[in-house]
């Protein structure tokens, strides 16, 4: 039996690409929001700079650290205490970003070593943007390199 139509995958691919490009060429240009859209329930975030003091986060850091070490790194390492807790910066970025308090502390670990902990307390950084939350890094124990090098990304 004879083939009545000759098809090629290259020609059908080219035709599909041409059709897609033609459809995209006739799309209307994006427009800015009108005054109703700008002022109706779209007020944006309202931050008042209500960020807890540096000591607020210490219990959270120690519990999350021991949980992370036991679950992911099969380690019994824990933070046994903190000293020299101090603020490094408060809202170091422009005024329209989420307020943060950057802090540092020395942590004594259960292995007998003292390590530096860098952390930031974030206003409305909790679950569903409700309440403050903390991001932290223990220098020398950032095993997944989330804040490398030497927890530099956790500082301002």
C-alpha positions in Angstrom: 0.0 0.0 0.0 1.3 3.4 -0.9 1.7 6.3 1.6 -0.4 9.1 0.5 1.2 11.7 2.9 4.8 12.0 3.7 5.5 13.3 7.2 8.8 14.1 8.7 9.4 14.7 12.4 11.6 17.7 11.6 9.0 19.4 9.5 6.2 18.8 12.1 8.5 20.1 14.9 9.2 23.2 12.8 5.5 23.7 12.1 4.7 23.5 15.8 7.5 25.9 16.7 6.2 28.3 14.0 2.7 28.1 15.3 3.8 28.8 18.9 5.9 31.8 17.8 3.0 33.2 15.9 0.7 32.9 18.8 3.1 34.6 21.2 3.7 37.4 18.7 0.1 38.6 18.9 -0.2 38.6 22.7 -1.2 42.0 24.2 1.5 43.9 26.1 1.6 43.8 29.9 -0.1 46.7 31.6 0.4 48.3 35.0 -2.2 47.9 37.7 -5.0 50.4 37.5 -5.9 52.6 40.5 -8.6 50.2 41.7 -6.1 47.2 41.7 -3.5 49.2 43.5 -5.7 50.4 46.3 -8.2 47.5 46.8 -7.0 45.0 49.4 -3.4 45.2 48.1 -1.8 47.3 50.8 1.3 45.3 51.0 3.3 44.2 54.0 3.3 46.4 57.1 6.4 45.8 59.2 6.8 47.7 62.4 10.2 46.5 63.4 9.0 44.5 66.4 11.7 41.9 66.5 12.6 40.1 69.8 15.9 40.5 71.5 18.8 38.1 70.7 18.2 35.9 73.8 14.7 35.0 72.5 16.1 32.6 69.9 18.6 30.6 72.0 16.2 27.8 73.1 14.9 27.4 69.5 18.4 27.2 68.1 19.6 24.6 70.6 16.5 22.4 70.1 16.6 22.7 66.3 20.4 22.0 66.3 20.0 18.8 68.3 17.1 17.7 66.2 19.1 18.3 62.9 22.2 16.5 64.2 20.3 13.4 65.3 17.9 13.2 62.3 20.2 14.0 59.4 23.8 13.5 60.6 23.3 10.6 63.1 25.1 12.6 65.8 24.3 13.0 69.4 25.9 16.5 69.4 23.9 19.1 71.4 24.4 22.7 72.5 24.8 22.8 76.3 25.0 26.6 76.8 25.5 30.0 75.3 27.7 32.9 76.2 28.6 36.4 74.8 25.3 36.8 73.2 25.2 40.1 71.3 23.5 42.0 68.5 25.5 42.6 65.3 23.0 44.6 63.3 19.3 45.6 63.2 17.6 46.2 59.9 20.9 46.6 57.9 19.1 46.6 54.6 16.7 49.2 53.1 13.5 50.1 55.0 11.1 48.2 52.7 12.5 44.7 53.4 11.6 42.3 56.2 13.1 43.5 59.5 15.8 41.3 60.9 18.0 41.4 64.0 21.4 39.8 63.4 23.1 38.3 66.4 26.0 36.2 67.3 26.9 34.0 70.3 29.4 31.5 71.6 27.9 28.0 72.0 29.4 25.3 74.2 28.7 21.9 72.6 28.4 18.5 74.2 31.8 17.4 72.7 33.6 20.1 74.7 34.2 22.5 71.9 33.0 26.1 71.8 31.8 27.3 68.5 30.4 30.6 67.1 26.7 30.7 66.3 25.5 33.4 63.8 21.7 33.9 63.6 19.0 36.3 62.5 15.6 36.8 64.0 13.0 37.6 61.3 9.8 39.5 61.9 6.8 37.6 60.7 9.1 34.8 59.5 7.2 32.0 61.2 4.6 29.6 59.8 2.3 31.4 57.4 4.1 34.6 58.2 2.8 34.6 61.8 5.3 35.5 64.5 9.0 35.8 64.5 11.4 33.0 63.4 15.1 32.3 63.4 17.7 31.3 60.9 21.0 30.1 62.3 24.4 28.6 61.6 27.0 27.0 63.8 30.5 27.7 62.4 32.2 24.5 61.5 29.1 22.4 61.7 27.3 23.7 58.6 27.5 20.2 57.1 25.2 20.8 54.2 27.0 24.1 53.3 23.8 26.1 53.4 25.6 29.2 54.8 29.2 28.5 53.6 31.9 29.7 53.8 32.2 29.7 57.6 28.5 30.8 58.0 29.2 34.0 56.2 25.7 33.9 54.5 24.0 33.9 58.0 25.6 37.3 58.9 24.6 40.8 57.6 
